[in-house]
Amino acid sequence: MKNTKFLENVSVFLVLLGGICWGLVGAFGFDLIGMIFNSDPSMMSPLTRIIYVLIGLSAIYRIVLWAQGRK
């Protein structure tokens, strides 16, 4: 049960981070994750790609929880 709560908290954090990042991209064309983890802004580093995948998986996890009626 404790691991589930931790996973839910991490998924909420990552979904919020993803929302903020996409808001910055949409409003200003600024990629926050890319700026933090890339030395070359024209290429996506493996770490940046992993973070984006984790954000996407977190969103899917939150959708599943929402569909099951959980918060």
Number of C-alpha atoms within 10 A of each C-alpha: 6 7 8 9 10 11 14 17 12 14 21 17 14 20 21 15 16 21 13 14 18 16 14 14 13 11 9 9 11 14 16 16 17 21 13 10 16 16 11 10 12 8 10 15 14 11 13 17 14 11 16 17 12 16 22 16 15 22 18 14 17 18 14 12 13 11 10 9 8 9 9
